[in-house]
Amino acid sequence: MADAEYVNIWMRPERPARGPKPTYSRAQITEAAIRIADAEGLEAATMRRIAAEIGAGAMSLYRYVPSRDNLVELMADRLQGEIDVTGMPSGDWRADLTRYADGLRAMWLRHPWIGTVQRSLPSFGPNQLLLIERLMGVLDAFVSIDENLGLMAILNGYVEGTVREEISSTKEVRRNGLSESEWMARNYPYIEQLVKSGEYPIFTKIVMEARQPHLSRDDQFRYGLQRVLDCIAAALPSTAESPMQAHREGREEQGGPGQARSRPSERASRAE
């Protein structure tokens, strides 16, 4: 489609100004497409298949959704609406970002096909815009907009990278019929040989000492997430310290509620 003919899907009215009420809606078409994609993958969610799902003619759906790309935009925006950002920013940035990360991961696990959607060119649908306003509002008072974008990219990169690996692992288990523990048991003789060789001290330390590989997926995710949030905390001013973090570290507020608490490094330098 030539640029002169292109109209963003969010600028297209869903209903004509005149004439009878449409038989179907974008939301109805989008929900049907998501059901199909959840069951069989994104490629299965064709206009023909969606039409059969809702009892419509395939060509008639193009009056509501002009193209396949538009359909995917609608589907992706609908899924972003599943991430609960109600009440953000709450004043506790760490709790807000934890809730967002948990919600993003849960959404990906419910709809694994979202990982195949090209998201480098956002369409700025209503749910995505709400997510931007609420999520980036969490750190807006503490950092510049560019720093905010960078920190959110780090957070999103961790969540999406981790959940992609989780989805891939689940598919691998289904494909070969072996759980991760069964796979390790099958390969134990080789692993034991590597350890006994003495040639791989770091690998041996992982096998003999590391706890993380033995954690559940949920615990592994949360462990890594806390490390990411610690990195984000290092980029924020001390006034941004969340109540949850202060309580966890056993710090006591000094002075009134509006007085900033110092970082450990600042307190140490004053004590010297």
N, C-alpha and C positions, 0 to 999 in steps of 0.2 A: 504493500500500500504506500503510495506517495505521501510525503510529509504534508502536502496541501490537503490531502483527504483524511489524514489521521485525526481522530478525536479520542482523547483519553476516555477510558471506560467510565471513569468516575464523573465525567462531564456529560455523558450521554443520559438523557432522561429515561427512566425505566418505563414510564408510561407515556404514550403519545398525548399531546395536549387535547386532542379531540378523538372521538370514536369510542367504541365499546371498551369496557374494562378487559385487560389482557387475561387470557385463560391461565397463564402460568406467571411465575415471577423469577427474578434472578436468584433470590434466596432459595427457592424450590429447586431450581436447576443446579445451583451450587451444592446444596445438601445431597442431592442424588449423585453428583459427581464425586463427592467426598466418600460416600458410602461405597461406591464402586472401587475407588482408588484404595480405600482401606482394605477391601477384600481381595483385590486382584492386582493392585499396582496402578500407578498414574496412567500408564499407556492404555490401560483398559477403559479409562473414562473418556470415551469418544462421544461425539454428539449423537451418533446413531444409538449407542448403548444407553446414554442418558435418556434419550427420547423414549426408548422401549421401557425404561425404568419408570417413567412418569406417565406413559401412555400418550405421547405426543408424536407428531411427525418430525423426523430429523431436521428437515430444512426449516421447519417453523421455529426451531430454537434459535436460529441465527437472528431472528427479530429481537431477541432478548439479549443474546451474547454474540456479538459479531464475529468473533474469531476464537480459535483454540488458545491463543496467547491471553486473550481477555478472560477466558474461562479459568485458566491457571491463576491469573491475578486474583480473580474472585475467590478461588479456593484457598490460596495462600493467605489472603487477608482474613477470610473467615476463620482460619486456624489461629491466626494471631489474636483473634478475639477470645480464644480459650485461655489465654494467659491472664491471670487475675492481677490487675494492677490497681484495684480499688483501694482508695485511701493513700496512695503514693503521691508525693513524698510524705512519709509519716513523721519524719524527724529523726528516725534511726536508719541511717543509710545502709548499714550492714544488714539489718533485718530485711529491708526493702529489696536489696540486691539478691539476698539469699532466696527470698520468696519468688522473685522473678526467675532466677536460675532454676529453681525447682519446677516452676511452672513451664518454662521453656523445654526442659528435659522431658517432663511428662507429656507435653504436647507432641514432641518428636516421637516418643515411644508409642503413643496412640496412633500416629500417622507417619510411619517410617518413610513413606514416599516423599515427604516434604524435603528430604535431603537431595532429591533429584531435581528440585525446582531451582532454576537459575535466579538467584536473588541479588546479583550484583547491580542490577538496574531496578531500583524500587519503584513501585507504582504509586505509593502514598495513598493507599486506601484508608477508609475511616478508622479501622482497627489499628492499622500500622501507625497512623497519625496519633491516635490516643496513646499507643504504646510509647512513641517517641516523647510526647509531652510528659507523661507520668514517669517513665523510666529515667529520662535524662534530667527531669526535674529533681531527681533525688540528689544529684551532685551539682546542680546548677549554681547553688549559692557558694560553692567552695572552689570551683575551678573554672577556667576559661572554656568556651564552647569547643575549641579544638582539643583541649586536654580531656574534656568530657567525652568527645567522640572517640579519642584514643583509648580511654579506659573502658568504655562500653565495647569497643572492638576486642579488647583483651578478654573481657568477661564472656562475650558471645562466642569468641573463638574457643575458649576452654569448654563451654557447655556443648557447643555443636561438635567439636572434635571428639569429646568424650562420648557423646551419645551416638555419633556415627560408628565409633569402634564397638559400642555396646550392641547396636543393631547388626553390625557386620558379624559379630561373634555369635549372636542368636541365629542368624542365617546359617552360619557355618555348622553350628550344632545340629540344626535341622537337616542340613545336607549330608553330614557324615554320621549322624546318629550318636555322636560321642559328646558327653558333657566336658567342660574344661577339666574337672577333676579326673574323669576317665581318661582323657587325653594325656594328662600328666602321669597318671599311673602307667599307661602304656609305654611312655617314653622314659620312665624312671631309670631303667638300666643305663641308658645313654647319659642321662643327667648325672647319675652317680659316677660314671666313668669320667666325665668332665671334671667333676669336683675332686675326685681322687688324683687326677693328673697333676694338680697343683699349678697348672698353667693359666688359670683364669680366676684370680683372687677376687675380683669384683663380682663376677658371676657367682662364685662360691658364696660370697657374703649375701647376695640376693637370695640364693637358695636356702642358706642356713639361718639367716638372721631376719630377713625382711618380713614384716607383718602385712604390709599393704596388699600383696598379691593374694592373701588369704581372706581378705575382707569381702563382704558382700558388695555387689555392684553399687547399692545405695551408699554404703559406707565409704567405698572408694571415691565415689563422686563427691560426697560431702567433704572428705579429707582434702581432695584437690581444690575444691571450691574455697575452703577456708584459706588455703595458701594464696589463691588468686586474690581474695578479698584483702589479705594481708599486704599484698603488693599494691593494691589500689589504695589502701590506707596510707602507705608510704608516700603517695603522691598528694595527699590531702593535708590541709593545715590542721594543727592540733585541735582547733575549735570544732572540727568535723567528727571527732571521736564519738562513736555511738554509745549510748547507755549500756547496751548489751556487752560491748567490748570492754568498757570500763569496769563493769561488774565482774566479767570473766577474769580480768587481770588483777582484781582485788584493789583497785585504786579508789581513793576517797576524793570527793570533790573538795576543793579549797575555795573558800569564799562563797559568794552568792551564785545563784543559778546562771547568771549571765557571764560569769567569769570563766575564761578559757583555761583548760587544764593543759599542762605542759607535757611534751613527749618524754619518754624515759631518757633519751639522749640529752634533752635540754636540762632535765633535773640533774643528770650526772655531771654536766659541765658546770652547773652552778655549785655543786657540792665540792668540786676540786679546789 
